[in-house]
Amino acid sequence: MQRSKFVGYRSRTLGTTLGTAILLILTWVSFATLRWDAPMMSVQPQALFAAGPFRANEAFEQPFDATVNYLSYVETKIQYRARQPDLSLLFRLRHGDSLEREGILTVPTNSNEITTVHWQFAPIPESAGRRYSIQIVVGPQVAGEVFAMADLQDPLPGSLISNGIATDERIDLVVDPGRHANWWRILATTARRTPIGIPGALSLLVLATVTTAGGFTILFGSRRLVPAMIIAAISGLAILLTLSLALRIFMNQPSAELTSQFWIVLVASVFGTAGTPWIIVAISSVTGTLDSVRSASIANWLFAIASVLSASGLATSIFTAGEKIHIAIPALGDGQPNAGRFGLLNPDIAGWLIRVACLVWAVYLVLIYLRRKSVTDSEIGP
């Protein structure tokens, strides 16, 4: 009898430790690989015609409004006509009279072909709500002619400025600003968009963790099946992993935090995770199966989790196959720039769910193997 209890305790401890370690690794990998590399505007200017030519030391520029923080790149389209590919461009980004960023690019081009030029610079943390002007100066050693691609649909404020002279109001330079943000910049910009700021957002994450831990404590802690510290760690990791997966849905969406969809998914994901243990407790109490749920082994819980993840991954992969599912988002009050249709589901989420399910299945099979081996060894005896 004592041997059987020891085997059960060792199996439960092993399962809990492995589960916590895998949850920690998944959370770290999810945040480490989380990036938002997306343009700022959902509707970009179209290269309808070429303005120019611009020769050595001549310049063209275009104002634009930044709607998000951490502005970190500007793309434009040009056409270079010359016998030799010797094109160099000087970029200047201004906010009012202040020169915010400056850089020189050597641009590889093919004669007469439209080339996309991507100028990346150090992110500007507080860029949202500011009007910038991007100026592009043709290098002094350039022998050929540069033509700037322009749009007539007037998607940007102001107009294309040619050598200091504004053109027709309807003519805009093809400019596509955006950001490259890693996980901590994503968290920072998300927290800053909330009315309660970064301290309030951290407080909500702590509240979600405490709520999750409370539900897990009712399920496991009352019979000391799982130590309190492990419950707290699992709860915090579960909330963080859910948060990272929710943010990952919007990795390719322009100005994600300015849409209502973003906040609905974020809040529903985090507090849905926090409420899941309580829902299990409530259903088990109503059906009179709470004691059975409490006494369920770690292997049974891993089996249930792996099954749910597998089904969710399969369903998500089916829903994201073929034509992309979209949701309509109304325009903001100032008309810039988020009217249109946005992806409702990110196909990458299906892959993540399936990979996580495979890991949980692996832990489950290892745990079953070790349990059977321990039982066999105990029956054989010393």
C-alpha positions as CSV (number, residue, x, y, z in Angstrom):
1,M,0.0,0.0,0.0
2,Q,2.8,2.4,0.9
3,R,4.6,1.5,-2.3
4,S,1.5,2.2,-4.3
5,K,1.0,5.6,-2.7
6,F,4.7,6.4,-3.3
7,V,4.4,5.5,-7.0
8,G,1.3,7.7,-7.3
9,Y,2.9,10.6,-5.6
10,R,6.1,10.3,-7.7
11,S,4.0,10.0,-10.9
12,R,2.0,13.1,-9.9
13,T,5.1,15.1,-9.0
14,L,6.8,14.1,-12.3
15,G,3.8,15.1,-14.4
16,T,3.4,18.4,-12.6
17,T,7.1,19.2,-13.0
18,L,7.2,18.3,-16.7
19,G,4.0,20.2,-17.4
20,T,5.3,23.3,-15.7
21,A,8.7,23.1,-17.5
22,I,7.0,22.7,-20.9
23,L,4.6,25.6,-20.1
24,L,7.6,27.7,-19.2
25,I,9.5,26.8,-22.4
26,L,6.4,27.5,-24.6
27,T,5.8,30.8,-23.0
28,W,9.4,31.9,-23.4
29,V,9.5,30.7,-27.1
30,S,6.2,32.4,-27.8
31,F,7.4,35.8,-26.5
32,A,10.9,35.4,-28.0
33,T,9.5,34.9,-31.5
34,L,6.6,37.4,-31.1
35,R,7.0,40.3,-33.6
36,W,4.8,42.9,-35.3
37,D,6.2,43.7,-38.7
38,A,3.4,45.5,-40.4
39,P,2.7,48.7,-42.2
40,M,0.9,51.5,-40.4
41,M,-1.8,52.0,-42.9
42,S,-4.3,49.4,-44.0
43,V,-4.7,51.1,-47.4
44,Q,-1.4,52.0,-48.9
45,P,-0.8,54.6,-51.8
46,Q,-0.7,53.1,-55.2
47,A,2.1,53.7,-57.7
48,L,0.0,55.2,-60.5
49,F,2.5,57.4,-62.2
50,A,6.1,58.7,-62.0
51,A,7.0,62.2,-60.8
52,G,10.3,63.7,-61.8
53,P,13.0,63.5,-62.9
54,F,15.2,64.2,-59.9
55,R,18.9,64.5,-60.4
56,A,21.9,64.7,-58.0
57,N,21.2,66.8,-54.9
58,E,17.6,67.3,-55.7
59,A,14.9,66.2,-53.3
60,F,11.3,65.2,-52.9
61,E,9.2,64.7,-49.7
62,Q,5.8,63.9,-48.3
63,P,4.1,64.5,-45.0
64,F,2.2,61.7,-43.2
65,D,0.4,61.2,-39.9
66,A,1.7,58.4,-37.6
67,T,-1.1,56.6,-35.9
68,V,1.0,54.1,-33.8
69,N,4.0,54.2,-31.5
70,Y,7.4,52.7,-32.4
71,L,7.5,54.0,-36.0
72,S,10.6,52.3,-37.4
73,Y,10.6,52.2,-41.2
74,V,9.4,54.0,-44.3
75,E,8.9,52.4,-47.7
76,T,8.7,54.2,-51.0
77,K,8.9,53.3,-54.7
78,I,11.2,54.8,-57.2
79,Q,12.3,54.3,-60.8
80,Y,16.0,54.9,-61.7
81,R,17.1,55.5,-65.2
82,A,20.8,55.3,-65.7
83,R,23.5,53.2,-67.4
84,Q,25.2,52.3,-64.1
85,P,23.4,51.2,-60.9
86,D,25.1,53.9,-58.7
87,L,22.0,55.1,-56.8
88,S,22.4,56.4,-53.3
89,L,19.6,58.2,-51.4
90,L,19.7,60.4,-48.3
91,F,16.6,60.0,-46.1
92,R,15.5,62.6,-43.5
93,L,12.5,62.1,-41.2
94,R,11.3,65.4,-39.6
95,H,8.7,66.2,-37.0
96,G,8.0,69.9,-37.3
97,D,11.4,71.6,-37.2
98,S,13.1,68.7,-35.5
99,L,15.2,66.2,-37.5
100,E,14.2,62.8,-35.9
101,R,16.1,60.4,-38.0
102,E,18.6,60.5,-40.9
103,G,20.3,57.8,-43.0
104,I,21.9,57.0,-46.4
105,L,20.9,54.0,-48.5
106,T,22.7,52.5,-51.5
107,V,19.9,51.1,-53.5
108,P,20.4,48.2,-55.9
109,T,18.2,48.8,-59.0
110,N,17.5,47.5,-62.4
111,S,17.2,50.1,-65.1
112,N,13.6,51.4,-65.7
113,E,12.1,49.0,-63.2
114,I,10.1,50.2,-60.2
115,T,12.1,49.5,-57.1
116,T,10.7,49.4,-53.5
117,V,13.1,51.2,-51.1
118,H,12.9,50.1,-47.4
119,W,14.5,52.6,-45.0
120,Q,14.7,51.2,-41.5
121,F,15.7,53.4,-38.5
122,A,15.7,53.3,-34.7
123,P,12.1,53.0,-33.5
124,I,10.4,56.2,-32.2
125,P,8.6,55.2,-29.0
126,E,6.1,58.1,-28.9
127,S,5.4,58.5,-32.6
128,A,1.6,58.1,-32.4
129,G,-0.4,61.2,-33.1
130,R,2.5,63.1,-34.7
131,R,2.8,64.5,-38.3
132,Y,6.1,63.6,-39.9
133,S,7.7,64.5,-43.2
134,I,9.9,62.1,-45.1
135,Q,12.4,63.8,-47.4
136,I,14.5,61.9,-49.9
137,V,17.6,63.5,-51.4
138,V,19.3,62.1,-54.5
139,G,23.0,61.5,-53.7
140,P,25.6,63.9,-55.1
141,Q,27.4,61.3,-57.1
142,V,24.3,59.9,-58.9
143,A,24.6,60.3,-62.6
144,G,21.2,59.1,-63.7
145,E,17.6,60.3,-63.1
146,V,15.3,59.3,-60.3
147,F,11.5,59.2,-60.7
148,A,9.3,59.1,-57.6
149,M,6.2,57.0,-57.8
150,A,3.1,58.9,-56.9
151,D,-0.6,58.4,-56.3
152,L,-3.6,60.5,-57.3
153,Q,-6.1,59.2,-54.7
154,D,-4.9,61.6,-52.0
155,P,-4.5,59.0,-49.1
156,L,-2.0,61.2,-47.2
157,P,-2.1,64.7,-45.7
158,G,-0.5,67.4,-47.8
159,S,1.0,66.7,-51.1
160,L,4.2,65.6,-52.8
161,I,6.8,68.3,-52.4
162,S,9.3,68.6,-55.3
163,N,12.5,70.5,-54.4
164,G,10.7,72.6,-51.8
165,I,7.6,73.3,-54.0
166,A,4.3,71.7,-53.1
167,T,2.5,70.0,-56.0
168,D,-1.3,69.6,-56.5
169,E,-3.1,68.6,-53.3
170,R,-4.3,65.3,-54.8
171,I,-0.7,64.1,-55.6
172,D,0.9,62.0,-52.9
173,L,4.3,60.3,-52.9
174,V,4.0,56.5,-52.5
175,V,5.0,56.3,-48.8
176,D,4.2,53.3,-46.6
177,P,5.4,53.8,-43.0
178,G,5.4,51.0,-40.5
179,R,7.1,49.4,-37.5
180,H,9.2,46.4,-36.6
181,A,8.3,45.7,-32.9
182,N,9.6,42.9,-30.7
183,W,7.6,41.5,-27.8
184,W,8.4,44.1,-25.1
185,R,7.6,47.0,-27.5
186,I,4.4,45.3,-28.3
187,L,3.5,45.0,-24.6
188,A,4.5,48.6,-24.0
189,T,2.5,50.0,-26.9
190,T,-0.5,47.9,-25.9
191,A,-0.4,49.0,-22.3
192,R,0.0,52.6,-23.3
193,R,-3.2,52.4,-25.3
194,T,-5.2,51.4,-22.3
195,P,-6.9,54.2,-20.1
196,I,-5.1,52.8,-17.1
197,G,-1.6,52.8,-18.6
198,I,1.3,50.3,-17.9
199,P,0.8,50.0,-14.1
200,G,-3.0,49.3,-14.6
201,A,-2.3,46.8,-17.3
202,L,0.2,45.0,-15.1
203,S,-2.4,45.0,-12.3
204,L,-5.0,43.4,-14.6
205,L,-2.5,40.6,-15.5
206,V,-1.8,40.0,-11.8
207,L,-5.6,39.9,-11.1
208,A,-6.1,37.4,-13.9
209,T,-3.2,35.3,-12.5
210,V,-4.7,35.3,-9.0
211,T,-8.2,34.4,-10.4
212,T,-6.7,31.5,-12.3
213,A,-4.7,30.3,-9.2
214,G,-7.9,30.5,-7.1
215,G,-9.7,28.2,-9.5
216,F,-6.8,25.8,-9.6
217,T,-6.5,25.8,-5.8
218,I,-10.1,24.7,-5.5
219,L,-9.5,21.9,-7.9
220,F,-6.1,20.7,-6.6
221,G,-4.9,22.6,-3.6
222,S,-7.6,21.5,-1.1
223,R,-6.2,18.0,-1.1
224,R,-2.5,19.1,-1.6
225,L,-2.3,17.4,-4.9
226,V,-0.3,20.2,-6.3
227,P,1.9,22.6,-4.1
228,A,0.7,26.2,-3.9
229,M,3.9,27.6,-5.5
230,I,3.4,25.3,-8.5
231,I,-0.2,26.4,-8.9
232,A,0.9,30.1,-8.8
233,A,3.6,29.4,-11.4
234,I,1.3,27.5,-13.7
235,S,-1.4,30.2,-13.4
236,G,1.0,33.0,-14.3
237,L,2.5,31.1,-17.2
238,A,-0.9,30.2,-18.6
239,I,-2.0,33.8,-18.6
240,L,1.3,35.0,-20.2
241,L,1.1,32.2,-22.9
242,T,-2.5,33.1,-23.6
243,L,-1.5,36.8,-23.9
244,S,1.3,36.1,-26.3
245,L,-0.9,33.9,-28.5
246,A,-3.6,36.5,-28.6
247,L,-1.0,39.2,-29.7
248,R,0.4,36.8,-32.3
249,I,-3.0,36.8,-34.1
250,F,-2.3,40.5,-35.0
251,M,1.3,40.2,-36.1
252,N,0.6,41.2,-39.7
253,Q,-2.3,43.6,-39.2
254,P,-1.8,47.3,-39.7
255,S,-2.2,49.4,-36.5
256,A,-3.7,46.5,-34.7
257,E,-4.2,48.2,-31.3
258,L,-6.4,50.9,-32.9
259,T,-9.1,48.3,-33.8
260,S,-11.9,47.1,-31.5
261,Q,-11.3,43.5,-32.6
262,F,-7.8,43.6,-31.0
263,W,-9.1,44.5,-27.6
264,I,-12.0,42.1,-27.8
265,V,-9.7,39.2,-28.6
266,L,-7.1,40.3,-26.0
267,V,-9.6,40.7,-23.1
268,A,-11.6,37.6,-23.9
269,S,-8.5,35.4,-24.2
270,V,-6.9,36.5,-20.9
271,F,-10.0,36.5,-18.8
272,G,-11.4,33.5,-20.6
273,T,-8.3,31.6,-19.5
274,A,-8.7,33.0,-15.9
275,G,-12.3,31.9,-15.8
276,T,-11.8,28.4,-17.2
277,P,-10.9,26.7,-13.8
278,W,-13.9,28.3,-12.2
279,I,-16.2,27.1,-15.0
280,I,-14.9,23.6,-14.4
281,V,-15.5,23.9,-10.7
282,A,-19.0,25.3,-11.2
283,I,-20.0,22.5,-13.7
284,S,-18.5,19.8,-11.5
285,S,-20.3,21.2,-8.5
286,V,-23.7,21.2,-10.2
287,T,-23.2,17.7,-11.7
288,G,-21.9,16.4,-8.4
289,T,-18.6,15.3,-9.9
290,L,-16.2,17.8,-8.2
291,D,-14.6,15.0,-6.0
292,S,-14.0,13.0,-9.2
293,V,-12.5,15.9,-11.0
294,R,-10.2,16.7,-8.0
295,S,-9.1,13.1,-7.8
296,A,-8.3,12.9,-11.5
297,S,-4.7,12.1,-12.2
298,I,-2.2,14.4,-13.9
299,A,-2.3,11.9,-16.8
300,N,-6.0,12.4,-17.2
301,W,-5.7,16.2,-17.2
302,L,-2.9,16.0,-19.8
303,F,-5.0,13.8,-21.9
304,A,-7.9,16.3,-21.7
305,I,-5.7,19.3,-22.5
306,A,-4.0,17.5,-25.4
307,S,-7.4,16.5,-26.9
308,V,-8.7,20.1,-26.6
309,L,-5.6,21.6,-28.1
310,S,-5.6,19.1,-31.0
311,A,-9.3,19.7,-31.7
312,S,-8.8,23.5,-31.6
313,G,-5.7,23.3,-33.9
314,L,-7.6,21.1,-36.4
315,A,-10.7,23.4,-36.3
316,T,-8.5,26.6,-36.7
317,S,-6.6,25.0,-39.7
318,I,-9.9,24.2,-41.4
319,F,-11.3,27.7,-40.8
320,T,-8.2,29.4,-42.1
321,A,-7.8,27.2,-45.2
322,G,-8.8,28.6,-48.5
323,E,-10.4,32.0,-48.6
324,K,-9.4,34.1,-45.6
325,I,-12.0,35.0,-43.0
326,H,-12.4,38.7,-42.4
327,I,-14.2,41.0,-40.1
328,A,-15.4,44.5,-41.0
329,I,-14.0,47.4,-38.9
330,P,-15.5,50.9,-39.1
331,A,-13.3,53.9,-39.8
332,L,-11.9,55.9,-37.0
333,G,-13.2,59.4,-36.3
334,D,-10.5,61.2,-38.2
335,G,-10.9,58.9,-41.3
336,Q,-7.3,57.6,-41.0
337,P,-6.4,54.9,-41.7
338,N,-8.1,51.8,-40.4
339,A,-11.3,51.4,-42.4
340,G,-11.7,48.1,-44.2
341,R,-11.6,44.3,-43.7
342,F,-9.1,42.6,-41.4
343,G,-8.2,39.0,-40.9
344,L,-10.3,37.3,-38.2
345,L,-8.0,34.3,-37.7
346,N,-4.3,34.0,-38.2
347,P,-3.3,30.7,-39.9
348,D,-0.1,30.6,-37.8
349,I,-2.3,30.0,-34.7
350,A,-3.3,26.6,-36.0
351,G,0.3,25.5,-36.2
352,W,1.0,26.8,-32.7
353,L,-1.9,24.9,-31.3
354,I,-1.0,21.7,-33.0
355,R,2.7,22.0,-31.9
356,V,1.7,22.6,-28.3
357,A,-0.7,19.6,-28.5
358,C,2.1,17.4,-29.7
359,L,4.3,18.4,-26.8
360,V,1.5,17.7,-24.3
361,W,0.8,14.3,-26.0
362,A,4.6,13.6,-25.6
363,V,4.5,14.4,-21.9
364,Y,1.4,12.3,-21.5
365,L,3.0,9.3,-23.2
366,V,6.2,9.7,-21.1
367,L,4.2,9.9,-17.9
368,I,2.1,6.8,-18.8
369,Y,5.3,4.9,-19.6
370,L,7.0,5.9,-16.3
371,R,3.9,5.1,-14.4
372,R,3.6,1.6,-15.9
373,K,7.3,1.0,-15.4
374,S,7.0,2.0,-11.7
375,V,4.1,-0.3,-11.2
376,T,5.9,-3.2,-12.9
377,D,9.0,-2.6,-10.7
378,S,6.9,-2.5,-7.5
379,E,5.2,-5.8,-8.4
380,I,8.5,-7.5,-9.1
381,G,9.9,-6.2,-5.9
382,P,13.6,-6.0,-4.8
